[in-house]
């Protein structure tokens, strides 16, 4: 999460209704989310660290930085062309929790 992000925007980016994000993350007030907060996108033990693409980033480099295979990033973010990411785009970095 970054300052100014909303559940509604995150839901749009990752094709998940904001109400489901609110439920999965046990968030009483959808307007009170904070920068750096990890958001679970599905009920499978995965949480998402939202990364904002910077100029010069590649999916492969982002994957290396966060120790996630680029293929998984491509699949998880529904990227038709992993070479076509752009600055400002939000990428979900899936992270396994101890709960799933």
Biopython code that builds the backbone (N, CA, C, O; Angstrom):
import numpy as np
from Bio.PDB.StructureBuilder import StructureBuilder

atoms = [
    (1, "UNK", "N", (0.841, -1.171, 0.000)),
    (1, "UNK", "CA", (0.000, 0.000, 0.000)),
    (1, "UNK", "C", (0.890, 1.239, 0.000)),
    (1, "UNK", "O", (1.959, 1.269, 0.609)),
    (2, "UNK", "N", (0.411, 2.243, -0.697)),
    (2, "UNK", "CA", (1.084, 3.533, -0.679)),
    (2, "UNK", "C", (0.074, 4.585, -0.247)),
    (2, "UNK", "O", (-1.136, 4.375, -0.330)),
    (3, "UNK", "N", (0.587, 5.714, 0.214)),
    (3, "UNK", "CA", (-0.299, 6.798, 0.618)),
    (3, "UNK", "C", (-1.250, 7.121, -0.529)),
    (3, "UNK", "O", (-0.824, 7.289, -1.672)),
    (4, "UNK", "N", (-2.540, 7.204, -0.214)),
    (4, "UNK", "CA", (-3.544, 7.536, -1.213)),
    (4, "UNK", "C", (-4.210, 6.335, -1.859)),
    (4, "UNK", "O", (-5.246, 6.485, -2.506)),
    (5, "UNK", "N", (-3.632, 5.127, -1.698)),
    (5, "UNK", "CA", (-4.258, 3.929, -2.258)),
    (5, "UNK", "C", (-5.562, 3.637, -1.526)),
    (5, "UNK", "O", (-5.689, 3.913, -0.333)),
    (6, "UNK", "N", (-6.520, 3.083, -2.241)),
    (6, "UNK", "CA", (-7.795, 2.693, -1.644)),
    (6, "UNK", "C", (-8.082, 1.232, -1.981)),
    (6, "UNK", "O", (-7.531, 0.685, -2.937)),
    (7, "UNK", "N", (-8.951, 0.606, -1.184)),
    (7, "UNK", "CA", (-9.345, -0.775, -1.489)),
    (7, "UNK", "C", (-10.014, -0.849, -2.850)),
    (7, "UNK", "O", (-9.834, -1.818, -3.587)),
    (8, "UNK", "N", (-10.778, 0.166, -3.176)),
    (8, "UNK", "CA", (-11.465, 0.189, -4.466)),
    (8, "UNK", "C", (-10.457, 0.166, -5.619)),
    (8, "UNK", "O", (-10.624, -0.594, -6.573)),
    (9, "UNK", "N", (-9.418, 0.992, -5.533)),
    (9, "UNK", "CA", (-8.384, 1.019, -6.581)),
    (9, "UNK", "C", (-7.643, -0.312, -6.661)),
    (9, "UNK", "O", (-7.412, -0.837, -7.750)),
    (10, "UNK", "N", (-7.275, -0.848, -5.512)),
    (10, "UNK", "CA", (-6.557, -2.125, -5.498)),
    (10, "UNK", "C", (-7.428, -3.219, -6.095)),
    (10, "UNK", "O", (-6.948, -4.057, -6.858)),
    (11, "UNK", "N", (-8.706, -3.208, -5.747)),
    (11, "UNK", "CA", (-9.645, -4.167, -6.326)),
    (11, "UNK", "C", (-9.701, -4.066, -7.842)),
    (11, "UNK", "O", (-9.715, -5.080, -8.540)),
    (12, "UNK", "N", (-9.733, -2.829, -8.351)),
    (12, "UNK", "CA", (-9.745, -2.628, -9.805)),
    (12, "UNK", "C", (-8.454, -3.140, -10.437)),
    (12, "UNK", "O", (-8.496, -3.815, -11.466)),
    (13, "UNK", "N", (-7.304, -2.824, -9.831)),
    (13, "UNK", "CA", (-6.015, -3.236, -10.388)),
    (13, "UNK", "C", (-5.919, -4.743, -10.503)),
    (13, "UNK", "O", (-5.378, -5.264, -11.478)),
    (14, "UNK", "N", (-6.457, -5.460, -9.485)),
    (14, "UNK", "CA", (-6.261, -6.905, -9.423)),
    (14, "UNK", "C", (-7.545, -7.698, -9.636)),
    (14, "UNK", "O", (-7.588, -8.901, -9.379)),
    (15, "UNK", "N", (-8.586, -7.024, -10.104)),
    (15, "UNK", "CA", (-9.844, -7.683, -10.478)),
    (15, "UNK", "C", (-10.488, -8.432, -9.310)),
    (15, "UNK", "O", (-10.943, -9.567, -9.455)),
    (16, "UNK", "N", (-10.514, -7.771, -8.145)),
    (16, "UNK", "CA", (-11.138, -8.332, -6.944)),
    (16, "UNK", "C", (-12.056, -7.252, -6.373)),
    (16, "UNK", "O", (-11.609, -6.119, -6.189)),
    (17, "UNK", "N", (-13.324, -7.563, -6.086)),
    (17, "UNK", "CA", (-14.211, -6.549, -5.504)),
    (17, "UNK", "C", (-13.650, -6.024, -4.178)),
    (17, "UNK", "O", (-13.134, -6.796, -3.370)),
    (18, "UNK", "N", (-13.754, -4.711, -3.960)),
    (18, "UNK", "CA", (-13.201, -4.124, -2.739)),
    (18, "UNK", "C", (-13.845, -4.727, -1.498)),
    (18, "UNK", "O", (-13.201, -4.837, -0.455)),
    (19, "UNK", "N", (-15.116, -5.120, -1.604)),
    (19, "UNK", "CA", (-15.799, -5.717, -0.457)),
    (19, "UNK", "C", (-15.138, -7.041, -0.066)),
    (19, "UNK", "O", (-15.052, -7.372, 1.117)),
    (20, "UNK", "N", (-14.676, -7.793, -1.064)),
    (20, "UNK", "CA", (-13.983, -9.056, -0.786)),
    (20, "UNK", "C", (-12.637, -8.787, -0.123)),
    (20, "UNK", "O", (-12.239, -9.505, 0.795)),
    (21, "UNK", "N", (-11.935, -7.752, -0.585)),
    (21, "UNK", "CA", (-10.669, -7.376, 0.051)),
    (21, "UNK", "C", (-10.898, -6.981, 1.506)),
    (21, "UNK", "O", (-10.123, -7.350, 2.388)),
    (22, "UNK", "N", (-11.966, -6.231, 1.746)),
    (22, "UNK", "CA", (-12.296, -5.812, 3.109)),
    (22, "UNK", "C", (-12.543, -7.039, 3.988)),
    (22, "UNK", "O", (-12.043, -7.114, 5.111)),
    (23, "UNK", "N", (-13.310, -7.995, 3.476)),
    (23, "UNK", "CA", (-13.631, -9.207, 4.230)),
    (23, "UNK", "C", (-12.385, -10.071, 4.471)),
    (23, "UNK", "O", (-12.124, -10.484, 5.600)),
    (24, "UNK", "N", (-11.620, -10.340, 3.409)),
    (24, "UNK", "CA", (-10.447, -11.211, 3.521)),
    (24, "UNK", "C", (-9.391, -10.662, 4.470)),
    (24, "UNK", "O", (-8.642, -11.422, 5.084)),
    (25, "UNK", "N", (-9.333, -9.336, 4.587)),
    (25, "UNK", "CA", (-8.300, -8.696, 5.396)),
    (25, "UNK", "C", (-8.819, -8.189, 6.730)),
    (25, "UNK", "O", (-8.099, -7.525, 7.475)),
    (26, "UNK", "N", (-10.091, -8.511, 7.031)),
    (26, "UNK", "CA", (-10.698, -8.115, 8.300)),
    (26, "UNK", "C", (-10.487, -6.622, 8.577)),
    (26, "UNK", "O", (-10.008, -6.228, 9.640)),
    (27, "UNK", "N", (-10.861, -5.810, 7.587)),
    (27, "UNK", "CA", (-10.708, -4.360, 7.685)),
    (27, "UNK", "C", (-12.068, -3.761, 8.015)),
    (27, "UNK", "O", (-12.951, -3.742, 7.158)),
    (28, "UNK", "N", (-12.259, -3.264, 9.255)),
    (28, "UNK", "CA", (-13.568, -2.733, 9.638)),
    (28, "UNK", "C", (-13.965, -1.491, 8.840)),
    (28, "UNK", "O", (-15.129, -1.328, 8.474)),
    (29, "UNK", "N", (-12.992, -0.617, 8.573)),
    (29, "UNK", "CA", (-13.269, 0.625, 7.854)),
    (29, "UNK", "C", (-12.432, 0.644, 6.578)),
    (29, "UNK", "O", (-11.213, 0.801, 6.645)),
    (30, "UNK", "N", (-13.073, 0.485, 5.408)),
    (30, "UNK", "CA", (-12.297, 0.429, 4.164)),
    (30, "UNK", "C", (-11.548, 1.718, 3.856)),
    (30, "UNK", "O", (-10.681, 1.733, 2.982)),
    (31, "UNK", "N", (-11.868, 2.799, 4.559)),
    (31, "UNK", "CA", (-11.161, 4.061, 4.342)),
    (31, "UNK", "C", (-9.928, 4.188, 5.229)),
    (31, "UNK", "O", (-9.179, 5.158, 5.111)),
    (32, "UNK", "N", (-9.708, 3.217, 6.119)),
    (32, "UNK", "CA", (-8.543, 3.325, 7.005)),
    (32, "UNK", "C", (-7.556, 2.199, 6.723)),
    (32, "UNK", "O", (-7.404, 1.264, 7.511)),
    (33, "UNK", "N", (-6.889, 2.316, 5.579)),
    (33, "UNK", "CA", (-5.779, 1.435, 5.244)),
    (33, "UNK", "C", (-4.532, 2.310, 5.239)),
    (33, "UNK", "O", (-4.633, 3.528, 5.085)),
    (34, "UNK", "N", (-3.370, 1.712, 5.403)),
    (34, "UNK", "CA", (-2.175, 2.523, 5.601)),
    (34, "UNK", "C", (-1.036, 2.094, 4.675)),
    (34, "UNK", "O", (-0.992, 0.947, 4.229)),
    (35, "UNK", "N", (-0.117, 3.019, 4.388)),
    (35, "UNK", "CA", (1.027, 2.689, 3.539)),
    (35, "UNK", "C", (1.827, 1.528, 4.125)),
    (35, "UNK", "O", (2.063, 1.471, 5.331)),
    (36, "UNK", "N", (2.238, 0.608, 3.262)),
    (36, "UNK", "CA", (3.014, -0.547, 3.685)),
    (36, "UNK", "C", (2.174, -1.737, 4.114)),
    (36, "UNK", "O", (2.701, -2.833, 4.303)),
    (37, "UNK", "N", (0.870, -1.531, 4.269)),
    (37, "UNK", "CA", (-0.017, -2.620, 4.683)),
    (37, "UNK", "C", (-0.050, -3.694, 3.600)),
    (37, "UNK", "O", (-0.144, -3.384, 2.413)),
    (38, "UNK", "N", (0.027, -4.955, 4.014)),
    (38, "UNK", "CA", (-0.092, -6.060, 3.068)),
    (38, "UNK", "C", (-1.558, -6.424, 2.946)),
    (38, "UNK", "O", (-2.274, -6.505, 3.944)),
    (39, "UNK", "N", (-1.998, -6.641, 1.723)),
    (39, "UNK", "CA", (-3.403, -6.937, 1.446)),
    (39, "UNK", "C", (-3.510, -8.338, 0.855)),
    (39, "UNK", "O", (-2.877, -8.645, -0.155)),
    (40, "UNK", "N", (-4.311, -9.177, 1.487)),
    (40, "UNK", "CA", (-4.591, -10.524, 0.981)),
    (40, "UNK", "C", (-5.571, -10.380, -0.174)),
    (40, "UNK", "O", (-6.604, -9.723, -0.038)),
    (41, "UNK", "N", (-5.247, -10.995, -1.315)),
    (41, "UNK", "CA", (-6.103, -10.914, -2.497)),
    (41, "UNK", "C", (-7.030, -12.107, -2.634)),
    (41, "UNK", "O", (-8.048, -12.035, -3.322)),
    (42, "UNK", "N", (-6.678, -13.201, -1.982)),
    (42, "UNK", "CA", (-7.495, -14.413, -2.078)),
    (42, "UNK", "C", (-7.385, -15.173, -0.769)),
    (42, "UNK", "O", (-6.479, -14.932, 0.029)),
    (43, "UNK", "N", (-8.305, -16.081, -0.558)),
    (43, "UNK", "CA", (-8.341, -16.847, 0.685)),
    (43, "UNK", "C", (-7.484, -18.103, 0.560)),
    (43, "UNK", "O", (-7.943, -19.208, 0.846)),
    (44, "UNK", "N", (-6.223, -17.921, 0.126)),
    (44, "UNK", "CA", (-5.339, -19.074, -0.069)),
    (44, "UNK", "C", (-4.000, -18.890, 0.630)),
    (44, "UNK", "O", (-3.025, -19.559, 0.288)),
    (45, "UNK", "N", (-3.944, -17.987, 1.607)),
    (45, "UNK", "CA", (-2.701, -17.759, 2.326)),
    (45, "UNK", "C", (-1.767, -16.786, 1.644)),
    (45, "UNK", "O", (-0.685, -16.510, 2.164)),
    (46, "UNK", "N", (-2.151, -16.258, 0.497)),
    (46, "UNK", "CA", (-1.305, -15.285, -0.199)),
    (46, "UNK", "C", (-1.674, -13.875, 0.253)),
    (46, "UNK", "O", (-2.850, -13.544, 0.401)),
    (47, "UNK", "N", (-0.678, -13.077, 0.463)),
    (47, "UNK", "CA", (-0.891, -11.651, 0.657)),
    (47, "UNK", "C", (-0.147, -10.941, -0.454)),
    (47, "UNK", "O", (0.705, -11.522, -1.126)),
    (48, "UNK", "N", (-0.476, -9.698, -0.633)),
    (48, "UNK", "CA", (0.086, -8.934, -1.725)),
    (48, "UNK", "C", (0.808, -7.714, -1.191)),
    (48, "UNK", "O", (0.238, -6.929, -0.432)),
    (49, "UNK", "N", (2.045, -7.557, -1.581)),
    (49, "UNK", "CA", (2.751, -6.308, -1.345)),
    (49, "UNK", "C", (2.636, -5.549, -2.656)),
    (49, "UNK", "O", (3.110, -6.015, -3.692)),
    (50, "UNK", "N", (2.014, -4.395, -2.613)),
    (50, "UNK", "CA", (1.818, -3.621, -3.834)),
    (50, "UNK", "C", (3.092, -2.824, -4.118)),
    (50, "UNK", "O", (3.561, -2.052, -3.281)),
    (51, "UNK", "N", (3.632, -3.027, -5.307)),
    (51, "UNK", "CA", (4.840, -2.341, -5.745)),
    (51, "UNK", "C", (4.471, -1.422, -6.897)),
    (51, "UNK", "O", (3.751, -1.828, -7.809)),
    (52, "UNK", "N", (4.959, -0.186, -6.863)),
    (52, "UNK", "CA", (4.731, 0.757, -7.948)),
    (52, "UNK", "C", (5.947, 0.745, -8.868)),
    (52, "UNK", "O", (7.065, 1.038, -8.445)),
    (53, "UNK", "N", (5.712, 0.405, -10.120)),
    (53, "UNK", "CA", (6.781, 0.300, -11.114)),
    (53, "UNK", "C", (7.447, 1.663, -11.305)),
    (53, "UNK", "O", (6.786, 2.698, -11.392)),
    (54, "UNK", "N", (8.789, 1.623, -11.367)),
    (54, "UNK", "CA", (9.578, 2.830, -11.630)),
    (54, "UNK", "C", (10.201, 2.726, -13.016)),
    (54, "UNK", "O", (10.314, 1.637, -13.580)),
    (55, "UNK", "N", (10.599, 3.863, -13.550)),
    (55, "UNK", "CA", (11.245, 3.885, -14.866)),
    (55, "UNK", "C", (12.432, 2.930, -14.867)),
    (55, "UNK", "O", (13.247, 2.937, -13.945)),
    (56, "UNK", "N", (12.522, 2.113, -15.903)),
    (56, "UNK", "CA", (13.628, 1.175, -16.041)),
    (56, "UNK", "C", (13.389, -0.192, -15.419)),
    (56, "UNK", "O", (14.162, -1.119, -15.662)),
    (57, "UNK", "N", (12.330, -0.337, -14.618)),
    (57, "UNK", "CA", (12.024, -1.637, -14.013)),
    (57, "UNK", "C", (11.624, -2.652, -15.071)),
    (57, "UNK", "O", (11.036, -2.301, -16.094)),
    (58, "UNK", "N", (11.948, -3.912, -14.816)),
    (58, "UNK", "CA", (11.438, -5.017, -15.625)),
    (58, "UNK", "C", (10.801, -6.022, -14.671)),
    (58, "UNK", "O", (11.120, -6.048, -13.483)),
    (59, "UNK", "N", (9.908, -6.841, -15.194)),
    (59, "UNK", "CA", (9.268, -7.859, -14.367)),
    (59, "UNK", "C", (10.329, -8.799, -13.799)),
    (59, "UNK", "O", (10.244, -9.209, -12.641)),
    (60, "UNK", "N", (11.313, -9.135, -14.603)),
    (60, "UNK", "CA", (12.380, -10.023, -14.159)),
    (60, "UNK", "C", (13.155, -9.420, -12.983)),
    (60, "UNK", "O", (13.417, -10.109, -11.996)),
    (61, "UNK", "N", (13.520, -8.149, -13.082)),
    (61, "UNK", "CA", (14.261, -7.483, -12.003)),
    (61, "UNK", "C", (13.424, -7.362, -10.736)),
    (61, "UNK", "O", (13.932, -7.560, -9.633)),
    (62, "UNK", "N", (12.141, -7.037, -10.889)),
    (62, "UNK", "CA", (11.249, -6.945, -9.727)),
    (62, "UNK", "C", (11.156, -8.314, -9.059)),
    (62, "UNK", "O", (11.200, -8.422, -7.833)),
    (63, "UNK", "N", (11.025, -9.358, -9.876)),
    (63, "UNK", "CA", (10.980, -10.712, -9.341)),
    (63, "UNK", "C", (12.237, -11.069, -8.565)),
    (63, "UNK", "O", (12.159, -11.637, -7.476)),
    (64, "UNK", "N", (13.397, -10.737, -9.123)),
    (64, "UNK", "CA", (14.662, -11.010, -8.431)),
    (64, "UNK", "C", (14.728, -10.257, -7.110)),
    (64, "UNK", "O", (15.155, -10.810, -6.097)),
    (65, "UNK", "N", (14.309, -9.002, -7.120)),
    (65, "UNK", "CA", (14.359, -8.165, -5.922)),
    (65, "UNK", "C", (13.525, -8.767, -4.790)),
    (65, "UNK", "O", (13.922, -8.729, -3.625)),
    (66, "UNK", "N", (12.363, -9.322, -5.148)),
    (66, "UNK", "CA", (11.443, -9.854, -4.137)),
    (66, "UNK", "C", (11.449, -11.383, -4.074)),
    (66, "UNK", "O", (10.627, -11.978, -3.377)),
    (67, "UNK", "N", (12.371, -12.017, -4.799)),
    (67, "UNK", "CA", (12.522, -13.475, -4.796)),
    (67, "UNK", "C", (11.246, -14.199, -5.221)),
    (67, "UNK", "O", (10.801, -15.155, -4.584)),
    (68, "UNK", "N", (10.682, -13.713, -6.307)),
    (68, "UNK", "CA", (9.489, -14.309, -6.912)),
    (68, "UNK", "C", (9.799, -14.495, -8.397)),
    (68, "UNK", "O", (10.306, -13.578, -9.043)),
    (69, "UNK", "N", (9.500, -15.661, -8.933)),
    (69, "UNK", "CA", (9.756, -15.898, -10.357)),
    (69, "UNK", "C", (8.943, -14.928, -11.211)),
    (69, "UNK", "O", (7.791, -14.623, -10.904)),
    (70, "UNK", "N", (9.568, -14.452, -12.289)),
    (70, "UNK", "CA", (8.884, -13.480, -13.150)),
    (70, "UNK", "C", (7.608, -14.081, -13.728)),
    (70, "UNK", "O", (6.635, -13.363, -13.955)),
    (71, "UNK", "N", (7.602, -15.390, -13.968)),
    (71, "UNK", "CA", (6.411, -16.037, -14.518)),
    (71, "UNK", "C", (5.241, -15.948, -13.532)),
    (71, "UNK", "O", (4.093, -15.759, -13.932)),
    (72, "UNK", "N", (5.549, -16.087, -12.240)),
    (72, "UNK", "CA", (4.508, -15.986, -11.215)),
    (72, "UNK", "C", (3.970, -14.554, -11.154)),
    (72, "UNK", "O", (2.761, -14.348, -11.046)),
    (73, "UNK", "N", (4.864, -13.568, -11.223)),
    (73, "UNK", "CA", (4.418, -12.166, -11.239)),
    (73, "UNK", "C", (3.525, -11.898, -12.442)),
    (73, "UNK", "O", (2.493, -11.238, -12.327)),
    (74, "UNK", "N", (3.929, -12.413, -13.589)),
    (74, "UNK", "CA", (3.151, -12.222, -14.814)),
    (74, "UNK", "C", (1.764, -12.831, -14.670)),
    (74, "UNK", "O", (0.767, -12.196, -15.014)),
    (75, "UNK", "N", (1.696, -14.050, -14.168)),
    (75, "UNK", "CA", (0.412, -14.733, -13.992)),
    (75, "UNK", "C", (-0.445, -14.030, -12.937)),
    (75, "UNK", "O", (-1.621, -13.757, -13.174)),
    (76, "UNK", "N", (0.137, -13.741, -11.786)),
    (76, "UNK", "CA", (-0.603, -13.173, -10.657)),
    (76, "UNK", "C", (-1.178, -11.799, -10.982)),
    (76, "UNK", "O", (-2.217, -11.412, -10.450)),
    (77, "UNK", "N", (-0.491, -11.062, -11.865)),
    (77, "UNK", "CA", (-0.919, -9.702, -12.207)),
    (77, "UNK", "C", (-1.631, -9.621, -13.553)),
    (77, "UNK", "O", (-1.914, -8.526, -14.039)),
    (78, "UNK", "N", (-1.921, -10.766, -14.155)),
    (78, "UNK", "CA", (-2.642, -10.807, -15.436)),
    (78, "UNK", "C", (-1.943, -9.945, -16.489)),
    (78, "UNK", "O", (-2.595, -9.185, -17.205)),
    (79, "UNK", "N", (-0.615, -10.066, -16.581)),
    (79, "UNK", "CA", (0.151, -9.270, -17.543)),
    (79, "UNK", "C", (0.210, -10.013, -18.872)),
    (79, "UNK", "O", (0.851, -11.058, -18.978)),
    (80, "UNK", "N", (-0.453, -9.477, -19.871)),
    (80, "UNK", "CA", (-0.435, -10.097, -21.198)),
    (80, "UNK", "C", (0.967, -10.025, -21.796)),
    (80, "UNK", "O", (1.410, -10.959, -22.465)),
    (81, "UNK", "N", (1.666, -8.912, -21.553)),
    (81, "UNK", "CA", (3.014, -8.728, -22.074)),
    (81, "UNK", "C", (3.899, -8.215, -20.940)),
    (81, "UNK", "O", (3.850, -7.027, -20.621)),
    (82, "UNK", "N", (4.704, -9.079, -20.326)),
    (82, "UNK", "CA", (5.531, -8.644, -19.202)),
    (82, "UNK", "C", (6.578, -7.604, -19.580)),
    (82, "UNK", "O", (7.146, -6.956, -18.702)),
    (83, "UNK", "N", (6.840, -7.437, -20.874)),
    (83, "UNK", "CA", (7.795, -6.417, -21.310)),
    (83, "UNK", "C", (7.152, -5.043, -21.441)),
    (83, "UNK", "O", (7.831, -4.065, -21.756)),
    (84, "UNK", "N", (5.853, -4.964, -21.203)),
    (84, "UNK", "CA", (5.136, -3.704, -21.420)),
    (84, "UNK", "C", (4.679, -3.049, -20.118)),
    (84, "UNK", "O", (3.681, -2.328, -20.115)),
    (85, "UNK", "N", (5.392, -3.286, -19.006)),
    (85, "UNK", "CA", (5.019, -2.578, -17.776)),
    (85, "UNK", "C", (5.485, -1.133, -17.896)),
    (85, "UNK", "O", (6.415, -0.833, -18.646)),
    (86, "UNK", "N", (4.838, -0.244, -17.157)),
    (86, "UNK", "CA", (5.145, 1.181, -17.284)),
    (86, "UNK", "C", (5.252, 1.840, -15.911)),
    (86, "UNK", "O", (4.633, 1.372, -14.955)),
    (87, "UNK", "N", (6.017, 2.906, -15.800)),
    (87, "UNK", "CA", (6.135, 3.611, -14.528)),
    (87, "UNK", "C", (4.762, 4.020, -14.000)),
    (87, "UNK", "O", (3.907, 4.500, -14.743)),
    (88, "UNK", "N", (4.578, 3.815, -12.695)),
    (88, "UNK", "CA", (3.310, 4.140, -12.051)),
    (88, "UNK", "C", (2.355, 2.965, -11.971)),
    (88, "UNK", "O", (1.409, 2.986, -11.183)),
    (89, "UNK", "N", (2.592, 1.938, -12.781)),
    (89, "UNK", "CA", (1.737, 0.746, -12.754)),
    (89, "UNK", "C", (1.925, 0.016, -11.425)),
    (89, "UNK", "O", (3.032, -0.015, -10.887)),
    (90, "UNK", "N", (0.855, -0.569, -10.895)),
    (90, "UNK", "CA", (0.910, -1.322, -9.646)),
    (90, "UNK", "C", (1.109, -2.804, -9.962)),
    (90, "UNK", "O", (0.415, -3.375, -10.804)),
    (91, "UNK", "N", (2.053, -3.401, -9.279)),
    (91, "UNK", "CA", (2.338, -4.825, -9.423)),
    (91, "UNK", "C", (2.152, -5.466, -8.051)),
    (91, "UNK", "O", (2.641, -4.956, -7.044)),
    (92, "UNK", "N", (1.444, -6.581, -8.025)),
    (92, "UNK", "CA", (1.252, -7.327, -6.791)),
    (92, "UNK", "C", (2.405, -8.308, -6.629)),
    (92, "UNK", "O", (2.658, -9.133, -7.507)),
    (93, "UNK", "N", (3.099, -8.211, -5.502)),
    (93, "UNK", "CA", (4.160, -9.153, -5.183)),
    (93, "UNK", "C", (3.556, -10.169, -4.211)),
    (93, "UNK", "O", (3.377, -9.854, -3.035)),
    (94, "UNK", "N", (3.237, -11.386, -4.679)),
    (94, "UNK", "CA", (2.612, -12.362, -3.780)),
    (94, "UNK", "C", (3.591, -12.816, -2.706)),
    (94, "UNK", "O", (4.767, -13.060, -2.974)),
    (95, "UNK", "N", (3.077, -12.924, -1.480)),
    (95, "UNK", "CA", (3.896, -13.362, -0.361)),
    (95, "UNK", "C", (3.110, -14.366, 0.450)),
    (95, "UNK", "O", (1.951, -14.129, 0.788)),
    (96, "UNK", "N", (3.723, -15.465, 0.758)),
    (96, "UNK", "CA", (3.077, -16.538, 1.515)),
    (96, "UNK", "C", (3.064, -16.158, 3.002)),
    (96, "UNK", "O", (4.044, -15.623, 3.520)),
    (97, "UNK", "N", (1.955, -16.438, 3.678)),
    (97, "UNK", "CA", (1.887, -16.215, 5.122)),
    (97, "UNK", "C", (1.948, -17.556, 5.821)),
    (97, "UNK", "O", (1.877, -18.600, 5.173)),
    (98, "UNK", "N", (2.078, -17.537, 7.116)),
    (98, "UNK", "CA", (2.080, -18.772, 7.894)),
    (98, "UNK", "C", (0.707, -19.381, 8.031)),
    (98, "UNK", "O", (0.577, -20.483, 8.565)),
    (99, "UNK", "N", (-0.334, -18.693, 7.562)),
    (99, "UNK", "CA", (-1.705, -19.169, 7.732)),
    (99, "UNK", "C", (-2.176, -20.064, 6.604)),
    (99, "UNK", "O", (-3.219, -20.704, 6.733)),
    (100, "UNK", "N", (-1.434, -20.133, 5.487)),
    (100, "UNK", "CA", (-1.986, -20.863, 4.366)),
    (100, "UNK", "C", (-1.074, -21.806, 3.703)),
    (100, "UNK", "O", (-1.463, -22.468, 2.740)),
]
sb = StructureBuilder()
sb.init_structure("model")
sb.init_model(0)
sb.init_chain("A")
sb.init_seg("    ")
for serial, (resi, resn, name, xyz) in enumerate(atoms, 1):
    if name == "N":
        sb.init_residue(resn, " ", resi, " ")
    sb.init_atom(name, np.array(xyz, "f"), 0.0, 1.0, " ", f" {name:<3s}", serial, name[0])
structure = sb.get_structure()
